C-alpha cells in the first residue's frame, strides 16, 4: 500500500493476472473484473512502483528497476517479471491503445529509475573516499572467507575487479529470457483455449435449441391433425339429424370452438415455420462455427508443436542458466574478497589517522 509520501503519476484499468507459482505455466486471474493499476513515485526514497489494490489487498506491489522489461505478448496483453516478488505479472487491457500507453509509461519510469540509481551511486562515491581509491593502492593481505572471525556480514558492492555492468546485464538477461519466452507461449495458448471453449459452448447451445424446436413443431402438428379428425367426426355425426335444433346449436358452438382452436394452432404452426427458417440460419452459423473450430484445432496443433520446440529450447537455455549462475557465484565470491580487502584497507587508514 502507498503512503502519503508517494504520489500517483499514471493510472489505468486492466485485468490483472499472476503466473502460477507451482507450475510456472498457467495464468491465475486476480479477480473477475478489471482493477485500477497505477504508477507511484516515492520522492523520499526516489523509487517508482506499480501498485494495484483489490478490496483491502495489494494485488500488485512491484518496485521498478532498470533491468526490468515489459513485453507485449498480444495486441491487448503485456507482462513483466519481478525477481524480488518471485513472480510474473500479466495485464489484459480493453484496447491496444491502453496497452501502448502503459508500455510507454513503463519505459519512462524505467529510465527514471536508472537515472536515480546512477545519481545515488555518484553520491555514495563522493561521500565515501575510501571507495574511490584506485586499484593499485590496495595493500596485499591474506585471503579470508566472508564468514571470518565474529561471523560479521559483508555487504556486496561494486569492485574494480568484479564484472562490469555490461557483463552483469548479459548474465541477468540469460537468466530471464527462458522464463519470459515460455510465459509468452503459455499466454497465447491460454487465449486460444478460452476461445475454443466459448465456441464449443455456443455450438452445443445451438444444437439443443434446434432439437427443442423440432420436437415442439412435431407436437403441434400432431395435435392439429387430431383436432381436424375430431371436427370431421362431429360433422359426420351431426349430418343425419337436421331436425334437432338444440343439438345442432350445441354442435355448431362446438364446431366454432374447434375451428377457433385450429386457427390458433395454425398460427402457432406458422410461427414455428418462421422459427424453422431461423433454425436454418442457426445451422448455417453452426457450420461456420464448426469451420472456425477446425481452424482453431489446427492452430492449436501447430502451437503445441511450437510449444514442444520451445520447451526443448528452454531445457537448453536452463543449462546455459546454470552455467551463468556459476559465473555469477564466482564473480560474487571475487567481489566479497575485494570488499573485505577494501574494508581492511579502510581500517588500516583509520588507525593511521588516529595514531600519533
For each residue, the residues with C-beta under 8 A, 3 or more apart:
1: 51 53 58 61
2: 6 8 40 49 51
3: 6
4:
5: 42 43 44
6: 2 3 40 41 42 43 49
7: 40 41 43
8: 2 11 38 39 40
9: 38 39 40 41 109
10: 38 39 102 105
11: 8 36 37 38 39
12: 36 37 38 93 98 101 102
13: 34 35 36 37 93 94 98
14: 34 35 37 91 92 93 94 98 102
15: 29 30 31 33 34 35 91 92 93
16: 29 30 31 35 37 52 54 59 60 89 90 91
17: 27 28 29 30 89 90 91 92
18: 21 27 28 30 87 88 89 90
19: 24 25 26 27 28 87 88 90 183
20: 23 24 25 26 27 28
21: 18 24 86 87
22:
23: 20 26
24: 19 20 21 179 182 183
25: 19 20 182 186
26: 19 20 23 186 190
27: 17 18 19 20 90 186 187 190
28: 17 18 19 20
29: 15 16 17 32
30: 15 16 17 18 35 52 54 59
31: 15 16 35 54 59
32: 29
33: 15
34: 13 14 15 94
35: 13 14 15 16 30 31 52 53 54 59
36: 11 12 13 52 53
37: 11 12 13 14 16 50 51 52 60 91 102
38: 8 9 10 11 12 50 51 52
39: 8 9 10 11 48 49 50 105 109
40: 2 6 7 8 9 48 49 50 51
41: 6 7 9 47 48
42: 5 6 45 46 47 48 49
43: 5 6 7 46
44: 5
45: 42
46: 42 43 116 119 120
47: 41 42 63 113 116
48: 39 40 41 42 63 64 109 112 113
49: 2 6 39 40 42 61 62 63 64
50: 37 38 39 40 60 61 62 64 89
51: 1 2 37 38 40 58 60 61 62
52: 16 30 35 36 37 38 58 59 60
53: 1 35 36 56 57 58 59
54: 16 30 31 35 57 59
55:
56: 53
57: 53 54
58: 1 51 52 53 61
59: 16 30 31 35 52 53 54
60: 16 37 50 51 52 89
61: 1 49 50 51 58 85
62: 49 50 51 80 82 84 85 89
63: 47 48 49 82 84
64: 48 49 50 68 106 109 110 113
65: 68 110 113
66: 110 111 113 114 117
67: 169 172
68: 64 65 80 81 82 110
69: 80 81 176 180
70: 78 79 80 102 103 106 107 110
71: 78 79 80 180 184
72: 75 77 78 99 103
73: 77 78 79 183 184 187 188
74: 77 187 188 191
75: 72 96 99
76: 92 93 94 95 96 98 99
77: 72 73 74 90 91 92 93 99 187 191
78: 70 71 72 73 90 91 93 99 102 103
79: 70 71 73 88 89 90 91 180 183 184 187
80: 62 68 69 70 71 88 89 106
81: 68 69 87 88 89 176 179 180
82: 62 63 68 85 86 87 88 89
83: 86 176
84: 62 63
85: 61 62 82
86: 21 82 83
87: 18 19 21 81 82
88: 18 19 79 80 81 82 179 180 183
89: 16 17 18 50 60 62 79 80 81 82
90: 16 17 18 19 27 77 78 79 183 187
91: 14 15 16 17 37 77 78 79 99 102
92: 14 15 17 76 77
93: 12 13 14 15 76 77 78 96 98 99 102
94: 13 14 34 76 98
95: 76 98 99
96: 75 76 93 99 100
97: 100 101
98: 12 13 14 76 93 94 95 101 102
99: 72 75 76 77 78 91 93 95 96 102 103
100: 96 97 103 104
101: 12 97 98 104 105
102: 10 12 14 37 70 78 91 93 98 99 105 106
103: 70 72 78 99 100 106 107
104: 100 101 107 108
105: 10 39 101 102 108 109
106: 64 70 80 102 103 109 110
107: 70 103 104 110 111
108: 104 105 111 112
109: 9 39 48 64 105 106 112 113
110: 64 65 66 68 70 106 107 113 114
111: 66 107 108 114 115
112: 48 108 109 115 116
113: 47 48 64 65 66 109 110 116 117
114: 66 110 111 117 118
115: 111 112 118 119
116: 46 47 112 113 119 120
117: 66 113 114 120 121
118: 114 115 121 122
119: 46 115 116 122 123
120: 46 116 117 123 124
121: 117 118 124 125 158
122: 118 119 125 126
123: 119 120 126 127
124: 120 121 127 128 131
125: 121 122 128 131 132
126: 122 123
127: 123 124
128: 124 125 131 132
129: 132 133
130: 133 342 345 346 349
131: 124 125 128 157 342
132: 125 128 129
133: 129 130 137 138 342 345
134: 137 160
135: 138 160 161
136:
137: 133 134 345
138: 133 135 338 341 342 345
139: 341 344 345 348
140:
141: 144 341 344
142:
143: 337
144: 141 148 340
145: 148
146: 154 336 340
147: 151
148: 144 145 151 152 340
149: 152
150:
151: 147 148
152: 148 149
153:
154: 146 336 339 340 343
155: 339
156: 332 335 336 339
157: 131 335 339
158: 121 162 335
159: 162 334 335 338 339 342
160: 134 135 338
161: 135 334 338
162: 158 159 331 334 335 338
163: 167 168 171 331
164: 167 168
165: 168 169
166: 169 170
167: 163 164 170 171
168: 163 164 165 171 172
169: 67 165 166 172 173
170: 166 167 173 174
171: 163 167 168 174 175 324 327 328
172: 67 168 169 175 176
173: 169 170 176 177
174: 170 171 177 317 320 321 324
175: 171 172 178 321 324 325
176: 69 81 83 172 173 179 180
177: 173 174 180 181 317
178: 175 181 182 314 317 318 321
179: 24 81 88 176 182 183
180: 69 71 79 81 88 176 177 183 184
181: 177 178 184 185 310 313 314 317
182: 24 25 178 179 185 186 310 311 314
183: 19 24 73 79 88 90 179 180 186 187
184: 71 73 79 180 181 187 188
185: 181 182 188 189 303 306 307 310
186: 25 26 27 182 183 189 190
187: 27 73 74 77 79 90 183 184 190 191
188: 73 74 184 185 191 192 303
189: 185 186 192 193 300 303 304 307
190: 26 27 186 187 193 194
191: 74 77 187 188 194 195
192: 188 189 195 196 296 299 300 303
193: 189 190 196 197 300
194: 190 191 197 198
195: 191 192 198 199 296
196: 192 193 199 200 293 296 297 300
197: 193 194 200 201
198: 194 195 201 202
199: 195 196 202 203 289 292 293 296
200: 196 197 203 204 293
201: 197 198 204 205
202: 198 199 205 206 289
203: 199 200 206 207 286 289 290 293
204: 200 201 207 208
205: 201 202 208 209
206: 202 203 209 210 282 283 285 286 289
207: 203 204 210 211 286
208: 204 205 211 212
209: 205 206 212 213 279 282
210: 206 207 213 214 279 282 283
211: 207 208 214 215
212: 208 209 215 216
213: 209 210 216 217 272 275 276 279
214: 210 211 217 218
215: 211 212 218 219
216: 212 213 219 220 272
217: 213 214 220 221 269 272 275 276
218: 214 215 221 222
219: 215 216 222 223
220: 216 217 223 224 265 268 269 272
221: 217 218 224 225 269
222: 218 219 225 226
223: 219 220 226 227 265
224: 220 221 227 228 262 265 266 269
225: 221 222 228 229
226: 222 223 229 230
227: 223 224 230 231 258 261 262 265
228: 224 225 231 232 262
229: 225 226 232 233
230: 226 227 233 234 258
231: 227 228 234 235 255 258 259 262
232: 228 229 235 236
233: 229 230 236 237
234: 230 231 237 238 251 254 255 258
235: 231 232 238 239 255
236: 232 233 239
237: 233 234 251
238: 234 235 241 247 248 251
239: 235 236 242
240:
241: 238 244 247 248
242: 239 248
243:
244: 241 247 248
245: 248 249
246: 249 250
247: 238 241 244 250 251
248: 238 241 242 244 245 251 252
249: 245 246 252 253
250: 246 247 253 254
251: 234 237 238 247 248 254 255
252: 248 249 255 256
253: 249 250 256 257
254: 234 250 251 257 258
255: 231 234 235 251 252 258 259
256: 252 253 259 260
257: 253 254 260 261
258: 227 230 231 234 254 255 261 262
259: 231 255 256 262 263
260: 256 257 263 264
261: 227 257 258 264 265
262: 224 227 228 231 258 259 265 266
263: 259 260 266 267
264: 260 261 267 268
265: 220 223 224 227 261 262 268 269
266: 224 262 263 269 270
267: 263 264 270 271
268: 220 264 265 271 272
269: 217 220 221 224 265 266 272 273
270: 266 267 273 274
271: 267 268 274 275
272: 213 216 217 220 268 269 275 276
273: 269 270 276 277
274: 270 271 277 278
275: 213 217 271 272 278 279
276: 213 217 272 273 279 280
277: 273 274 280 281
278: 274 275 281 282
279: 209 210 213 275 276 282 283
280: 276 277 283 284
281: 277 278 284 285
282: 206 209 210 278 279 285 286
283: 206 210 279 280 286 287
284: 280 281 287 288
285: 206 281 282 288 289
286: 203 206 207 282 283 289 290
287: 283 284 290 291
288: 284 285 291 292
289: 199 202 203 206 285 286 292 293
290: 203 286 287 293 294
291: 287 288 294 295
292: 199 288 289 295 296
293: 196 199 200 203 289 290 296 297
294: 290 291 297 298
295: 291 292 298 299
296: 192 195 196 199 292 293 299 300
297: 196 293 294 300 301
298: 294 295 301 302
299: 192 295 296 302 303
300: 189 192 193 196 296 297 303 304
301: 297 298 304 305
302: 298 299 305 306
303: 185 188 189 192 299 300 306 307
304: 189 300 301 307 308
305: 301 302 308 309
306: 185 302 303 309 310
307: 185 189 303 304 310 311
308: 304 305 311 312
309: 305 306 312 313
310: 181 182 185 306 307 313 314
311: 182 307 308 314 315
312: 308 309 315 316
313: 181 309 310 316 317
314: 178 181 182 310 311 317 318
315: 311 312 318 319
316: 312 313 319 320
317: 174 177 178 181 313 314 320 321
318: 178 314 315 321 322
319: 315 316 322 323
320: 174 316 317 323 324
321: 174 175 178 317 318 324 325
322: 318 319 325 326
323: 319 320 326 327
324: 171 174 175 320 321 327 328
325: 175 321 322 328 329
326: 322 323 329 330
327: 171 323 324 330 331
328: 171 324 325 331 332
329: 325 326 332 333
330: 326 327 333 334
331: 162 163 327 328 334 335
332: 156 328 329 335 336
333: 329 330 336 337
334: 159 161 162 330 331 337 338
335: 156 157 158 159 162 331 332 338 339
336: 146 154 156 332 333 339 340
337: 143 333 334 340 341
338: 138 159 160 161 162 334 335 341 342
339: 154 155 156 157 159 335 336 342 343
340: 144 146 148 154 336 337 343 344
341: 138 139 141 337 338 344 345
342: 130 131 133 138 159 338 339 345 346
343: 154 339 340 346 347
344: 139 141 340 341 347 348
345: 130 133 137 138 139 341 342 348 349
346: 130 342 343 349 350
347: 343 344 350 351
348: 139 344 345 351 352
349: 130 345 346 352 353
350: 346 347 353 354
351: 347 348 354 355
352: 348 349 355
353: 349 350
354: 350 351
355: 351 352
356:
